[in-house]
Amino acid sequence: MSSRAITSHDVASLPQPGFNLAESIRFSPDDTLLTYLRSPNQTLTRQLYAYNIKTEKEFVYAEPNFDDGQSQENLSMEEQLRREVCILFFQIFSRENRL
């Protein structure tokens, strides 16, 4: 099996933004649940999911409450910038890969 160094392109392009992958994976204190953040519809809004290890069932543990007026449109300036920078880096590294 051949091996190679991980490049900045690898880090910036895989997984691509919008992929529905689990993040911030943690075990519950009693080790019965595995919790993680994931976007169910591939947007920037993520929900907290839990996977019950004994029953092997996944369920939404917590989700954002948009009734309080919060949405992607009124994120803090810091969060908007962080997300835009991530997208920009992805676009730059994707373009370099095509050259």
Order of alpha helices (4+ residues) and beta strands (2+ residues): alpha-beta-beta-beta-beta-alpha
